[in-house]
């Protein structure tokens, strides 16, 4: 089971860009006034790295983001076009 999970993570890492998280991102999240620090951190990382989408189960959590937040199903629809 663990080997399959690691293989799946490796495949995802081949498809996606892993954005760095550092002090700047943490500071932005801390002072952004977001109700959830982790969502604020995702938002900060996305905005600082000019990503196209935030993939999430809770797009409402990113209403204030400059980066479009979509569910995985919505992303697959966009990607299929």
N, C-alpha and C positions, 0 to 999 in steps of 0.2 A: 504494500500500500504506500509506504513512504517513498519507495523508488518511483512509483508511478506519479506521485505528487511532485517529486523533484523534476521528473521529466517534463511534466506539464508546465511547471514554472519556467523551466529552461526554454520551452517552446514559446511561451509568452514573452520572455525576455528577448527572444530573437525577433519578435514582431513589434515590440513596443520600445519606446525610448524611456529609460529610467532617469527621471529628473532628480538632480541633487536636492537635498534638504539640508540647509545650514542655518547659521545665525540670522541672516537677513530674512529668510522665510519665516522663521520662528518669531522674530520681532514684528513682522507684518501681521501675522496671525494674532499675536498677543494684543496688538493695539487696533485691530480691525473692528472690534465691537461685535464679532460673530458670537452667537450663543454657544457654539461648539468649537473648541480650539482646533481639533483635528480637521473639521471641515474648513476652518479658516486657513489651516496649513495647506490643505489640498488646493484651495483657491489661490493662495499666495504662490505656491510652486507653479501652478498652471499659468497664472498671469505673468510671472517673471520669466517663464520659459516659452512664452508665445505658443502654447499648445492649441490644438484645434478644438478639442472636446474634453470635458470631464465626464468619465463614465461613472454612473452612480445609480443606486436604487432610489435615491432621494434628491431629485433635481431641484426641488423647492429649497433645499439647503443652500443652493448656489445662485439664488435669484439675483443677488447683487454682484455676481462675478461678471467680468468682461468676457470670460470664456464660457461658451455654450455648454450647459450640462444636459446630458441625455442619458436615458437608460440604455442598457446593453441592447435591448430589442430595437430601440430607436436608432442606435448607431448601426446595427446590422442592416436596417432598412436604408439608411443613408449610404452606407458602404456598397450595397447591392445596386444602387442606381448608376 
